[in-house]
Amino acid sequence: KESATKAHRILDNMNQMYREGNSSVKPDTITYNVVINAYAKSGGKGAAQEAEHLLQRMHMMYDQGDLSVKPNVVTYGAVIDAFAKSMERNAAARADALLANMVALHQSDQVRHSDLRPNTYVFNTVINAWAKSKERGAAAKAEEMLVAMDRLHASGFPGLKPDAFTYTAVIDAYAKSGFRGAASRADLLLDQMEAKYAAGDQDLKPNTFTYNAVINALAKSGEPGAAARAERVLHNMVNRLRNHGGNDVKPTTINFNTVLDAWAKSGEGEAAAERAEAILEWMDRLNKSGNTDVKPDTITFNAVIDAWARSGCKRGPQRAEQILNHMDELYQGGNIDVKPDTYTYNTLINALAKSGDGGSAARAEEILSIMEQRYSAGDKSFKPNTRSHTSVIDAWAKSGEQGAAMRAEAILTNLRNLYENTKDPDIKPNVYTANAVMNACAFTKHDVDREEALEMAFRVFEWLDSQPDIKPDAYTFTIMLSVCANLIPKEDAPVRFESAKMLFEKCCESGHVNDHVLWKLKLTVNEFEYHQLVGAGVETKAQDLPQPWSRSVANNRKQGDNRNNNWAARNRRNRQ
């Protein structure tokens, strides 16, 4: 902003010299535009406001008869650009309002204000401001402007034709919005671009950025069928490159990895994992055929392993481990791009944890030991972290094997000791770690383990509750009430009640009461005791109870809501 401030100072000096009689230094429209553009390029705090103040000064001077400082489309474009680059709250709405004012002035007297004729660049700048704003409804506002451009172009504005940047900015706005249906909207806009380009509109040729935005939108959307649609877009990119060449569309490893991640998280089970493997093989073929922009890397393999981990099929853990072993072989053979890392091993442990098969928990613990050995040998890429240990504990919790809870607590104890000795934040136990141990206790299936599991669960709960920086959450109380319901015999009703009472009171104090907690409480105590604790009948919902009891749950659900812009309404008024 320093350069812009200096330019502004020079402008003020010129004005002062002119007022003192030196007419040769009188600032004109170009002078003001240069200073405004300096503010736009600076991106400093308050730069956009300074640029707008200069625009207002130009309008005032022009209205007073100084025709040499009439604002033009370049002036407005620079001020709009300043707001677009500022990233400040309501910047997009301000840029939008400036454009609407410029259009209104031009339409009020198209001869006098012929130099305010809107063009594609100015509209694109405002659309880009909306795309970057992250405000609620920003994507819809950006598309409203695209529609307005089309309408104005059709009504006689040849310099106001949407181009590839216009569409890509709107697509990017939808990609970043995250609201339901946004990815489908982005995909539809790409279809429109491709159709118009195929029909001969050379200005709407999709480029790498366009395809990237749609793939990212689909991959992150979680919409049904989104992974398959993202893959279709990727195929279009590859086909464009194969059929037409050039550098405008170049699929890269990142594009493939994004699609792989979409398949991994698609929830389509074994079919998704098989599809992910097929894409990995496709990448390998492309690379071996000479495409150096597409080469499988560690992230690629991790995504495929993750797809098998999430597949839910019986062979998932085995296939995940086979792929990890293949990675390791490639790395040992000299391919440093596919070196397994902590995430790779954590994903495999997670696959084993989810399977619940006999021997899976023990194998998960073996994998953790391998990580520890390789890390101790000096390879920092294999450093076990909190998630590594938590996932192994989870594997024991889901195993149903005799002694599972004891193994779970032993891993937590080891992790606590490691953290106490090193103070390494990467291995600091957290509430999820403690919850996983309590979960192992709650669902102990062997009578011989029940008494020890009960003591263990309360021991871990007391440790968690005593920590200065981590505390029980709603899931903690749900699990611990399950411990009471499952491990304290019904004949010991007073013990069940006192334990449930202690837990529920702590839950209320910390503001974590939700419907799951109430459901588990119902399973632990009788109806009279439930009414005594809750002060209401068993059909009561958490939302009907005192608000402070659920304050922590409510805080986690809060979302910001910010609405701006009324371009469509203003545009309608301007056309009337």
TIMIVO-824863 format. One record per residue (C-alpha): residue in three letters; z, y, x. Coordinates in steps of 0.05 Angstrom, whole numbers, padded with zeros to 5 digits, always signed. Each point is the difference from the previous one (the first is absolute). Example, Ala and Ser with C-alpha at 12.3 -4.5 7.8 and 13.67 -1.06 7.14 Angstrom:
<sites>
Ala+00156-00090+00246/Ser-00013+00069+00027/
</sites>
This chain:
<sites>
Lys+00000+00000+00000/Glu+00009+00046+00060/Ser-00075+00011+00008/Ala-00006+00017-00074/Thr+00058+00049+00005/Lys-00034+00035+00059/Ala-00065+00004-00039/His+00038+00030-00059/Arg+00032+00051+00046/Ile-00069+00020+00026/Leu-00024+00008-00072/Asp+00059+00045-00016/Asn-00015+00042+00062/Met-00073+00007-00021/Asn+00022+00024-00068/Gln+00047+00050+00032/Met-00054+00027+00047/Tyr-00048+00006-00060/Arg+00051+00040-00039/Glu+00008+00046+00060/Gly-00074+00015-00002/Asn-00035-00052+00043/Ser-00052-00025-00050/Ser-00033-00046+00052/Val+00057-00050-00003/Lys+00004-00006-00076/Pro+00016-00073-00018/Asp-00050-00033-00048/Thr-00005-00066-00037/Ile-00018-00038+00064/Thr+00061+00028+00036/Tyr+00047-00022-00055/Asn-00034-00068-00005/Val+00011-00011+00075/Val+00075+00013-00006/Ile+00007-00042-00063/Asn-00038-00057+00034/Ala+00049+00006+00059/Tyr+00058-00011-00048/Ala-00037-00059-00031/Lys-00010-00033+00067/Ser+00071+00012+00023/Gly+00033-00043-00053/Gly+00066+00036+00015/Lys+00056+00010-00050/Gly-00017+00058-00046/Ala-00072+00005+00026/Ala-00030-00014-00068/Gln+00042+00054-00032/Glu-00021+00050+00053/Ala-00073-00018-00012/Glu+00008+00010-00075/His+00034+00067+00011/Leu-00062+00023+00040/Leu-00045-00024-00057/Gln+00041+00040-00050/Arg-00004+00061+00045/Met-00076-00007+00003/His-00004-00003-00076/Met+00044+00062-00007/Met-00041+00039+00050/Tyr-00065-00022-00033/Asp+00025+00019-00069/Gln+00018+00069+00029/Gly-00073+00010+00022/Asp-00003-00029+00070/Leu-00063-00044-00007/Ser+00001-00020+00074/Val+00060-00047-00010/Lys-00024-00039-00061/Pro+00027-00071+00001/Asn-00055-00053+00000/Val-00004-00076-00004/Val+00017-00004+00075/Thr+00064+00040-00012/Tyr+00022-00045-00057/Gly-00021-00062+00038/Ala+00044+00019+00060/Val+00061+00016-00044/Ile-00009-00065-00038/Asp-00007-00037+00066/Ala+00065+00032+00024/Phe+00037-00029-00061/Ala-00034-00067+00008/Lys+00024-00006+00072/Ser+00070+00026-00013/Met+00026-00064-00033/Glu+00051+00044-00035/Arg+00027-00014-00069/Asn-00048+00024-00055/Ala-00053+00016+00053/Ala-00053-00040-00037/Ala+00016+00036-00065/Arg-00006+00067+00035/Ala-00066-00018+00032/Asp-00024-00024-00068/Ala+00021+00066-00033/Leu-00038+00041+00053/Leu-00063-00040-00012/Ala+00006+00008-00075/Asn+00009+00075+00010/Met-00062+00003+00044/Val-00042-00038-00051/Ala+00026+00045-00056/Leu-00019+00063+00039/His-00070-00027+00014/Gln-00012-00019-00072/Ser+00025+00067-00025/Asp-00056+00037+00036/Gln-00048-00045+00038/Val-00039+00059+00029/Arg+00059+00041+00024/His+00036-00062+00025/Ser-00059-00040+00025/Asp+00036-00008+00066/Leu+00055-00039-00036/Arg-00047-00054-00022/Pro+00040-00065+00010/Asn-00027-00053+00046/Thr+00013-00073+00017/Tyr+00043+00017+00061/Val+00050+00041-00038/Phe+00007-00052-00055/Asn+00007-00055+00052/Thr+00056+00039+00034/Val+00040+00004-00064/Ile-00013-00074-00016/Asn+00024-00017+00070/Ala+00063+00042-00012/Trp+00015-00041-00062/Ala-00014-00064+00038/Lys+00052+00019+00052/Ser+00052+00029-00047/Lys+00034-00065-00023/Glu+00019+00035-00064/Arg+00001-00036-00066/Gly-00068+00002-00033/Ala-00035+00026+00063/Ala-00054-00054-00002/Ala-00017+00016-00072/Lys-00004+00074+00017/Ala-00047-00016+00058/Glu-00045-00040-00046/Glu+00001+00056-00052/Met-00029+00045+00054/Leu-00053-00051+00017/Val-00020-00002-00073/Ala+00000+00077-00002/Met-00046+00001+00061/Asp-00049-00047-00034/Arg+00001+00043-00063/Leu-00010+00066+00037/His-00055-00030+00043/Ala-00036-00024-00062/Ser+00007+00070-00032/Gly-00036+00035+00057/Phe+00041+00000+00063/Pro-00044-00035+00051/Gly+00049+00012+00057/Leu+00056-00035-00037/Lys-00021-00073+00005/Pro+00053-00053+00012/Asp-00012-00036+00066/Ala+00029-00060+00037/Phe+00060+00042+00023/Thr+00015+00020-00072/Tyr+00002-00072-00025/Thr+00037-00025+00061/Ala+00054+00053-00008/Val+00010-00018-00073/Ile+00001-00074+00018/Asp+00052+00015+00054/Ala+00042+00038-00051/Tyr+00002-00061-00045/Ala+00013-00045+00060/Lys+00062+00041+00019/Ser+00025+00010-00071/Gly+00028-00070-00010/Phe+00000+00003-00076/Arg-00022-00057-00044/Gly-00076-00004-00006/Ala-00013+00047+00059/Ala-00033-00054+00043/Ser-00047-00019-00057/Arg-00018+00072-00008/Ala-00015+00007+00074/Asp-00042-00064-00002/Leu-00039+00027-00060/Leu-00015+00066+00036/Leu-00027-00040+00059/Asp-00045-00039-00048/Gln-00026+00066-00028/Met-00014+00025+00070/Glu-00037-00063+00020/Ala-00041+00000-00064/Lys-00020+00073+00008/Tyr-00016-00010+00074/Ala-00043-00061-00017/Ala-00036+00043-00052/Gly-00020+00049+00054/Asp+00058+00050+00007/Gln+00005+00004+00076/Asp+00061+00047-00004/Leu+00042-00056-00030/Lys-00007-00052+00055/Pro+00068-00033+00007/Asn+00028+00000+00071/Thr+00054-00038+00037/Phe+00054+00048-00026/Thr-00022-00012-00072/Tyr+00004-00075+00007/Asn+00066+00003+00038/Ala+00032+00041-00055/Val-00021-00049-00055/Ile+00021-00061+00040/Asn+00068+00032+00014/Ala+00009+00020-00073/Leu-00016-00071-00025/Ala+00041-00034+00054/Lys+00063+00040-00016/Ser-00008+00001-00075/Gly+00026-00069-00018/Glu-00049+00000-00059/Pro-00025-00068-00025/Gly-00062-00019+00039/Ala+00008+00058+00049/Ala-00005-00044+00062/Ala-00067-00029-00023/Arg-00026+00069-00016/Ala+00022+00026+00068/Glu-00036-00058+00032/Arg-00063+00017-00040/Val+00002+00071+00027/Leu+00008-00028+00070/His-00061-00045-00011/Asn-00039+00062-00021/Met+00019+00034+00065/Val-00022-00059+00042/Asn-00065-00007-00039/Arg-00015+00075+00008/Leu+00010-00006+00075/Arg-00043-00063+00004/Asn-00057+00028-00043/His-00002+00072+00022/Gly+00037+00005+00066/Gly+00023+00069+00022/Asn+00071+00026+00011/Asp+00015+00029-00069/Val+00029-00067-00024/Lys+00036-00042+00051/Pro+00051-00051-00025/Thr+00056-00011+00050/Thr+00058-00047+00012/Ile+00044+00048-00039/Asn-00044-00009-00063/Phe+00004-00075+00005/Asn+00075+00001+00013/Thr+00010+00044-00062/Val-00038-00050-00043/Leu+00039-00058+00031/Asp+00066+00035-00017/Ala-00025+00010-00072/Trp-00013-00075-00006/Ala+00068-00017+00031/Lys+00035+00044-00052/Ser-00045-00016-00059/Gly+00046-00054-00029/Glu-00059-00047-00008/Gly+00034-00056+00038/Glu-00038-00053+00039/Ala-00068+00028-00019/Ala+00019+00067+00031/Ala+00022-00034+00065/Glu-00065-00039+00004/Arg-00039+00064-00012/Ala+00038+00034+00055/Glu-00017-00056+00048/Ala-00073+00005-00019/Ile+00001+00075+00016/Leu+00031-00015+00067/Glu-00056-00048+00015/Trp-00051+00051-00024/Met+00029+00052+00049/Asp-00004-00050+00056/Arg-00074-00014-00015/Leu-00016+00074-00002/Asn+00034+00012+00066/Lys-00034-00058+00034/Ser-00067+00025-00026/Gly+00009+00066+00037/Asn+00040+00045-00048/Thr+00052+00028+00047/Asp+00031+00043-00055/Val+00025-00062-00036/Lys+00046-00044+00040/Pro+00060-00039-00026/Asp+00066+00025+00029/Thr+00074-00014-00009/Ile+00002+00039-00066/Thr-00058-00042-00026/Phe+00035-00066+00015/Asn+00066+00026-00026/Ala-00033+00017-00067/Val-00029-00070-00006/Ile+00067-00031+00017/Asp+00032+00046-00052/Ala-00050-00024-00052/Trp+00021-00072+00013/Ala+00074+00021+00000/Arg-00009+00031-00069/Ser-00046-00055-00027/Gly+00056-00041-00030/Cys-00038-00064+00015/Lys+00030-00061+00034/Arg-00044+00005+00061/Gly+00012+00074+00009/Pro+00053-00004+00055/Gln-00037-00053+00038/Arg-00066+00040-00002/Ala+00037+00063+00020/Glu+00029-00035+00061/Gln-00067-00029+00019/Ile-00032+00069-00001/Leu+00058+00028+00042/Asn-00011-00057+00050/His-00074+00016+00002/Met+00017+00073+00014/Asp+00045-00020+00057/Glu-00055-00045+00029/Leu-00050+00057-00002/Tyr+00050+00047+00032/Gln+00018-00050+00055/Gly-00075-00007+00011/Gly-00006+00074+00016/Asn-00012+00034-00068/Ile+00054+00053+00003/Asp-00022+00030-00067/Val+00029-00058-00039/Lys+00069-00006+00033/Pro+00052-00023-00051/Asp+00057+00049-00010/Thr+00066+00006-00037/Tyr-00036+00012-00065/Thr-00041-00064+00009/Tyr+00062-00042+00009/Asn+00038+00035-00055/Thr-00057-00015-00048/Leu+00001-00073+00019/Ile+00075-00003-00010/Asn-00010+00033-00068/Ala-00051-00054-00018/Leu+00050-00054+00018/Ala+00055+00036-00039/Lys-00042+00003-00063/Ser-00020-00073+00002/Gly+00069-00029-00010/Asp-00025-00067+00026/Gly+00045-00048+00038/Gly+00003+00020+00073/Ser-00030+00069-00012/Ala+00065+00037+00014/Ala+00012-00039+00064/Arg-00071+00015+00022/Ala+00010+00074-00016/Glu+00062+00000+00045/Glu-00040-00035+00054/Ile-00053+00055-00004/Leu+00055+00052+00007/Ser+00024-00037+00063/Ile-00071+00002+00028/Met-00002+00075-00011/Glu+00068+00008+00035/Gln-00023-00042+00059/Arg-00065+00038+00010/Tyr+00035+00066-00008/Ser+00054-00020+00051/Ala-00056-00021+00047/Gly-00023+00072+00000/Asp-00053+00004-00055/Lys+00022+00058-00044/Ser-00055-00015-00052/Phe+00042-00059-00025/Lys+00065+00038-00010/Pro+00037-00028-00060/Asn+00024+00054-00047/Thr+00045+00005-00062/Arg-00057-00025-00044/Ser-00009-00061+00044/His+00072-00021-00009/Thr+00003+00019-00074/Ser-00062-00042-00015/Val+00031-00061+00034/Ile+00063+00010-00040/Asp-00044+00004-00062/Ala-00033-00065+00020/Trp+00068-00034+00002/Ala+00019+00032-00067/Lys-00062-00029-00033/Ser+00004-00068+00033/Gly+00055-00030-00043/Glu+00021-00042+00060/Gln+00070-00021+00015/Gly+00034+00050+00047/Ala-00053+00054-00015/Ala+00051+00054-00015/Met+00037-00014+00065/Arg-00065+00005+00040/Ala-00015+00065-00036/Glu+00068+00030+00018/Ala-00006-00024+00072/Ile-00066+00038+00008/Leu+00032+00063-00029/Thr+00060-00008+00046/Asn-00046-00007+00060/Leu-00039+00062-00022/Arg+00064+00040-00009/Asn+00023-00019+00070/Leu-00068+00017+00031/Tyr+00002+00068-00033/Glu+00072+00014+00020/Asn-00017-00017+00073/Thr-00066+00039+00004/Lys+00002+00053-00056/Asp-00075-00014-00006/Pro-00022+00029-00068/Asp-00056-00052-00004/Ile+00052-00055-00010/Lys+00051+00037-00043/Pro+00020-00043-00060/Asn-00013+00034-00067/Val+00016-00011-00073/Tyr-00060-00047-00007/Thr+00027-00044+00056/Ala+00068-00005-00033/Asn-00031-00011-00069/Ala-00040-00058+00027/Val+00063-00034+00025/Met+00036+00011-00066/Asn-00061-00027-00036/Ala+00004-00064+00043/Cys+00072-00007-00022/Ala-00013+00014-00074/Phe-00051-00056-00006/Thr+00034-00053+00042/Lys-00020-00066-00031/His+00047-00049+00035/Asp+00072-00010-00024/Val+00025-00009+00071/Asp-00023+00071+00017/Arg+00025+00037-00062/Glu+00070+00019+00021/Glu-00022+00025+00069/Ala-00060+00037-00031/Leu+00047+00037-00048/Glu+00044+00023+00056/Met-00060+00018+00042/Ala-00032+00043-00054/Phe+00062+00043-00009/Arg+00009+00004+00075/Val-00070+00028+00008/Phe+00009+00046-00060/Glu+00064+00029+00029/Trp-00035+00011+00067/Leu-00058+00036-00035/Asp+00047+00042-00042/Ser+00040+00021+00062/Gln-00061+00027+00038/Pro-00004+00075+00009/Asp-00076+00007-00006/Ile-00023-00059-00044/Lys+00028-00017-00068/Pro-00010-00051-00055/Asp-00058+00014-00048/Ala-00014-00024-00071/Tyr-00029-00066+00025/Thr+00065-00012+00040/Phe+00042+00003-00063/Thr-00050-00043-00038/Ile+00004-00053+00054/Met+00076+00003+00006/Leu+00008-00009-00075/Ser-00046-00061+00007/Val+00048-00025+00054/Cys+00058+00006-00050/Ala-00039-00033-00056/Asn-00027-00057+00043/Leu+00057-00015+00049/Ile+00065+00017-00036/Pro+00015-00057-00049/Lys+00004+00021-00073/Glu+00070-00031-00002/Asp+00022+00055+00048/Ala-00013+00053-00053/Pro+00052+00050+00027/Val-00032-00004+00070/Arg-00070+00009-00029/Phe+00023+00060-00040/Glu+00038+00035+00057/Ser-00058-00010+00047/Ala-00051+00025-00051/Lys+00046+00059-00017/Met+00005+00021+00074/Leu-00076-00005+00009/Phe-00017+00036-00065/Glu+00049+00057+00014/Lys-00031+00010+00070/Cys-00069-00002-00031/Cys+00019+00054-00050/Glu+00032+00043+00055/Ser-00064-00004+00042/Gly-00046+00013-00059/His-00039-00065+00005/Val+00008-00028-00071/Asn-00066-00025-00029/Asp-00021-00052-00051/His-00002-00056+00052/Val+00072+00014+00019/Leu+00021-00001-00073/Trp-00037-00066-00011/Lys+00036-00033+00058/Leu+00066+00028-00024/Lys-00012-00034-00068/Leu-00010-00067+00035/Thr+00065+00008+00039/Val+00051+00022-00052/Asn+00011-00013-00074/Glu-00019+00049-00055/Phe+00070+00028-00007/Glu+00006+00011+00075/Tyr-00069+00031+00002/His+00020+00051-00054/Gln+00064+00014+00039/Leu-00039+00016+00063/Val-00060+00036-00029/Gly+00030+00031-00062/Ala-00058-00024-00043/Gly-00031-00063-00028/Val-00044-00050+00038/Glu-00064+00029-00029/Thr+00013+00068+00034/Lys-00053+00025+00049/Ala+00017+00037+00064/Gln-00033+00064-00027/Asp+00052+00001-00057/Leu+00059+00000+00049/Pro+00030+00061+00036/Gln-00054+00032+00042/Pro+00041+00001+00065/Trp+00002-00076-00001/Ser-00075-00002+00011/Arg-00010+00064+00039/Ser-00024-00034+00064/Val-00051-00041-00039/Ala-00025+00062-00036/Asn-00006+00040+00064/Asn-00046-00053+00029/Arg-00047+00007-00059/Lys-00007+00075+00003/Gln-00070+00025+00013/Gly-00026+00070+00009/Asp-00045+00031-00052/Asn-00044+00058+00017/Arg-00057+00024-00042/Asn-00049+00054+00020/Asn-00068+00028-00014/Asn-00039+00013-00063/Trp-00070+00003+00029/Ala-00032-00035-00060/Ala+00029+00051-00049/Arg-00020+00059+00043/Asn-00069-00029+00011/Arg-00009-00008-00075/Arg+00022+00073-00011/Asn-00049+00024+00054/Arg-00058-00035-00035/Gln+00016+00030-00068/
</sites>
